[in-house]
């Protein structure tokens, strides 16, 4: 399309002003398309990584379908980190403390 536009300009079938206007539009459109392609590629890479992590989690958890004992090696393999927040005591004396568990490959599960 750009080659045809240039050919029309070179053969004087289109004047300089119109050529510059159409060339600018074409270049703007190309820039927008390049940005869309980059954004879609980033989303695709993120989706692929999410799928890989889900597959890793499934493979890992299959080894532990029947857990008879909670051991340190098991916890190290399944859990990435545990975050324990500052405890808060209510006026009636009860203590509340938030604990977050982040599992390998899938992160924190909200309940």
Backbone as CSV, one residue per row, in Angstrom:
resi,resn,N_x,N_y,N_z,CA_x,CA_y,CA_z,C_x,C_y,C_z
1,UNK,0.833,-1.184,0.000,0.000,0.000,0.000,0.882,1.254,0.000
2,UNK,1.905,1.220,0.835,2.805,2.369,0.897,3.578,2.509,-0.416
3,UNK,3.974,1.379,-1.004,4.695,1.408,-2.282,3.815,2.011,-3.374
4,UNK,2.534,1.665,-3.394,1.591,2.213,-4.383,1.430,3.713,-4.174
5,UNK,1.340,4.137,-2.929,1.223,5.559,-2.613,2.465,6.306,-3.101
6,UNK,3.632,5.730,-2.858,4.885,6.362,-3.301,4.938,6.426,-4.827
7,UNK,4.497,5.354,-5.477,4.493,5.311,-6.942,3.577,6.400,-7.503
8,UNK,2.380,6.547,-6.891,1.463,7.593,-7.335,2.087,8.974,-7.154
9,UNK,2.794,9.167,-6.060,3.466,10.446,-5.814,4.592,10.663,-6.831
10,UNK,5.381,9.628,-7.079,6.495,9.744,-8.013,6.011,10.010,-9.435
11,UNK,4.864,9.467,-9.790,4.332,9.648,-11.142,3.447,10.895,-11.240
12,UNK,3.429,11.688,-10.165,2.659,12.938,-10.091,1.154,12.711,-10.226
13,UNK,0.683,11.522,-9.829,-0.757,11.263,-9.828,-1.393,11.760,-8.527
14,UNK,-0.540,12.096,-7.554,-1.017,12.627,-6.284,-0.072,13.762,-5.887
15,UNK,-0.644,14.868,-5.416,0.220,16.016,-5.095,0.934,15.819,-3.759
16,UNK,1.881,16.682,-3.495,2.744,16.590,-2.313,1.942,16.642,-1.011
17,UNK,0.983,17.538,-0.937,0.185,17.704,0.281,-0.596,16.431,0.605
18,UNK,-1.267,15.880,-0.368,-2.036,14.653,-0.147,-1.117,13.469,0.167
19,UNK,0.021,13.443,-0.520,0.985,12.364,-0.249,1.452,12.417,1.204
20,UNK,1.808,13.612,1.675,2.268,13.761,3.054,1.173,13.378,4.053
21,UNK,-0.072,13.766,3.753,-1.182,13.451,4.642,-1.404,11.926,4.697
22,UNK,-1.455,11.279,3.546,-1.692,9.837,3.499,-0.522,9.052,4.091
23,UNK,0.692,9.530,3.822,1.869,8.870,4.389,1.843,8.957,5.911
24,UNK,1.472,10.118,6.443,1.372,10.299,7.892,0.340,9.377,8.511
25,UNK,-0.821,9.275,7.865,-1.865,8.368,8.364,-1.372,6.920,8.358
26,UNK,-0.725,6.547,7.275,-0.222,5.169,7.163,0.809,4.878,8.258
27,UNK,1.715,5.817,8.478,2.741,5.627,9.505,2.120,5.589,10.903
28,UNK,1.104,6.429,11.160,0.412,6.393,12.455,-0.274,5.044,12.656
29,UNK,-0.919,4.554,11.603,-1.597,3.265,11.684,-0.589,2.146,11.956
30,UNK,0.540,2.179,11.286,1.586,1.171,11.493,2.103,1.215,12.926
31,UNK,2.298,2.414,13.458,2.756,2.550,14.844,1.742,1.978,15.821
32,UNK,0.459,2.265,15.586,-0.590,1.720,16.442,-0.641,0.206,16.373
33,UNK,-0.489,-0.332,15.174,-0.499,-1.790,15.013,0.708,-2.430,15.695
34,UNK,1.859,-1.784,15.599,3.053,-2.304,16.281,2.839,-2.355,17.797
35,UNK,2.194,-1.322,18.361,1.910,-1.302,19.795,0.932,-2.416,20.175
36,UNK,-0.091,-2.620,19.343,-1.061,-3.689,19.609,-0.387,-5.059,19.569
37,UNK,0.493,-5.246,18.604,1.209,-6.529,18.491,2.056,-6.762,19.729
38,UNK,2.760,-5.747,20.183,3.598,-5.883,21.379,2.745,-6.218,22.603
39,UNK,1.591,-5.546,22.748,0.707,-5.809,23.894,0.147,-7.226,23.832
40,UNK,-0.251,-7.666,22.652,-0.783,-9.024,22.506,0.287,-10.081,22.759
41,UNK,1.504,-9.817,22.315,2.603,-10.753,22.589,2.890,-10.856,24.083
42,UNK,2.804,-9.729,24.781,3.022,-9.744,26.236,1.925,-10.540,26.927
43,UNK,0.667,-10.346,26.504,-0.444,-11.103,27.096,-0.312,-12.590,26.805
44,UNK,0.139,-12.917,25.600,0.322,-14.320,25.240,1.409,-14.956,26.100
45,UNK,2.523,-14.262,26.288,3.606,-14.787,27.120,3.132,-14.994,28.557
46,UNK,2.324,-14.065,29.053,1.787,-14.189,30.413,0.852,-15.402,30.518
47,UNK,0.033,-15.604,29.511,-0.884,-16.753,29.498,-0.118,-18.072,29.444
48,UNK,0.927,-18.097,28.633,1.742,-19.311,28.524,2.399,-19.615,29.861
49,UNK,2.916,-18.588,30.534,3.552,-18.789,31.836,2.543,-19.264,32.871
50,UNK,1.349,-18.702,32.846,0.293,-19.131,33.774,-0.054,-20.595,33.539
51,UNK,-0.158,-20.983,32.284,-0.463,-22.378,31.967,0.660,-23.305,32.434
52,UNK,1.898,-22.909,32.194,3.034,-23.723,32.649,3.015,-23.887,34.162
53,UNK,2.748,-22.799,34.871,2.703,-22.870,36.332,1.581,-23.779,36.808
54,UNK,0.436,-23.718,36.143,-0.672,-24.604,36.511,-0.284,-26.066,36.268
55,UNK,0.378,-26.339,35.166,0.811,-27.706,34.874,1.838,-28.189,35.899
56,UNK,2.743,-27.298,36.296,3.736,-27.656,37.315,3.046,-27.973,38.645
57,UNK,2.047,-27.154,39.005,1.329,-27.354,40.255,0.591,-28.692,40.232
58,UNK,-0.065,-28.988,39.132,-0.800,-30.252,39.025,0.161,-31.432,39.147
59,UNK,1.297,-31.348,38.454,2.289,-32.432,38.536,2.801,-32.590,39.967
60,UNK,3.032,-31.484,40.630,3.533,-31.518,42.000,2.491,-32.083,42.959
61,UNK,1.264,-31.619,42.846,0.231,-32.027,43.794,-0.197,-33.483,43.574
62,UNK,-0.025,-33.994,42.369,-0.359,-35.407,42.110,0.474,-36.346,42.971
63,UNK,1.684,-35.922,43.292,2.547,-36.756,44.137,1.995,-36.870,45.555
64,UNK,1.118,-35.944,45.927,0.638,-35.894,47.304,-0.880,-36.018,47.394
65,UNK,-1.452,-36.918,46.638,-2.908,-37.059,46.678,-3.381,-37.614,48.009
66,UNK,-2.581,-38.452,48.630,-2.928,-38.982,49.951,-1.780,-38.634,50.890
67,UNK,-1.994,-37.614,51.697,-0.962,-37.175,52.630,-1.307,-37.751,54.002
68,UNK,-0.422,-38.582,54.508,-0.668,-39.175,55.820,0.060,-38.417,56.923
69,UNK,1.089,-37.648,56.524,1.866,-36.922,57.530,2.383,-35.632,56.906
70,UNK,2.257,-34.546,57.612,2.750,-33.255,57.156,4.212,-33.128,57.576
71,UNK,5.110,-33.183,56.600,6.539,-33.148,56.890,7.159,-31.857,56.375
72,UNK,8.335,-31.541,56.867,9.049,-30.341,56.425,9.360,-30.395,54.927
73,UNK,9.872,-31.524,54.383,10.131,-31.566,52.932,8.859,-31.338,52.108
74,UNK,7.742,-31.865,52.578,6.472,-31.667,51.878,6.107,-30.188,51.855
75,UNK,6.201,-29.523,52.993,5.895,-28.092,53.071,6.819,-27.267,52.192
76,UNK,8.107,-27.598,52.183,9.070,-26.864,51.354,8.763,-27.029,49.873
77,UNK,8.250,-28.166,49.503,7.964,-28.417,48.097,6.658,-27.758,47.652
78,UNK,5.676,-27.703,48.526,4.368,-27.175,48.149,4.204,-25.676,48.385
79,UNK,4.879,-25.145,49.402,4.639,-23.762,49.809,5.850,-22.888,49.508
80,UNK,5.568,-21.769,48.856,6.623,-20.817,48.526,6.968,-19.941,49.727
81,UNK,5.917,-19.388,50.376,6.158,-18.563,51.565,4.873,-18.442,52.367
82,UNK,5.057,-18.105,53.648,3.946,-17.853,54.553,4.177,-16.476,55.162
83,UNK,3.163,-15.622,55.049,3.262,-14.266,55.593,2.314,-14.174,56.788
84,UNK,2.880,-13.831,57.951,2.089,-13.695,59.174,2.051,-12.216,59.535
85,UNK,0.848,-11.660,59.571,0.670,-10.236,59.821,0.583,-9.965,61.324
86,UNK,0.726,-8.709,61.661,0.638,-8.258,63.053,-0.728,-8.615,63.622
87,UNK,-0.742,-9.156,64.812,-1.998,-9.504,65.476,-2.727,-8.265,65.967
88,UNK,-4.065,-8.348,65.962,-4.901,-7.239,66.415,-5.824,-7.769,67.504
89,UNK,-5.840,-7.083,68.656,-6.704,-7.490,69.758,-7.961,-6.638,69.742
90,UNK,-9.115,-7.303,69.735,-10.390,-6.581,69.727,-10.711,-6.099,71.141
91,UNK,-11.656,-5.176,71.284,-12.018,-4.658,72.615,-12.503,-5.741,73.583
92,UNK,-13.064,-6.839,73.062,-13.556,-7.897,73.955,-12.464,-8.920,74.293
93,UNK,-11.208,-8.636,73.899,-10.081,-9.459,74.303,-9.666,-10.552,73.320
94,UNK,-10.384,-10.721,72.235,-10.017,-11.741,71.250,-8.919,-11.219,70.333
95,UNK,-7.971,-12.069,70.021,-6.863,-11.686,69.158,-7.111,-12.248,67.765
96,UNK,-6.934,-11.410,66.768,-7.121,-11.792,65.374,-5.795,-11.587,64.655
97,UNK,-5.397,-12.578,63.871,-4.122,-12.478,63.166,-4.278,-13.090,61.787
98,UNK,-3.907,-12.328,60.773,-4.024,-12.795,59.390,-2.768,-13.566,58.994
99,UNK,-2.977,-14.717,58.360,-1.886,-15.543,57.859,-2.148,-15.804,56.377
100,UNK,-1.172,-15.501,55.531,-1.288,-15.732,54.093,-0.329,-16.849,53.689
101,UNK,-0.837,-17.792,52.904,-0.016,-18.894,52.412,0.080,-18.767,50.891
102,UNK,1.302,-18.698,50.396,1.557,-18.604,48.963,2.123,-19.945,48.494
103,UNK,1.381,-20.611,47.635,1.783,-21.926,47.131,2.699,-21.769,45.918
104,UNK,3.561,-22.738,45.720,4.449,-22.720,44.559,3.637,-22.721,43.279
105,UNK,4.091,-21.949,42.325,3.564,-21.884,40.964,2.192,-21.232,40.854
106,UNK,1.382,-21.177,41.919,0.035,-20.618,41.769,-0.230,-19.425,42.674
107,UNK,0.625,-19.192,43.636,0.461,-18.030,44.503,-0.544,-18.256,45.619
108,UNK,-1.130,-17.164,46.059,-2.064,-17.187,47.195,-3.454,-17.575,46.702
109,UNK,-4.101,-18.442,47.454,-5.464,-18.852,47.130,-6.394,-18.136,48.097
110,UNK,-7.354,-17.388,47.548,-8.332,-16.677,48.383,-9.492,-17.608,48.719
111,UNK,-9.880,-17.605,49.965,-11.012,-18.425,50.404,-12.185,-17.558,50.720
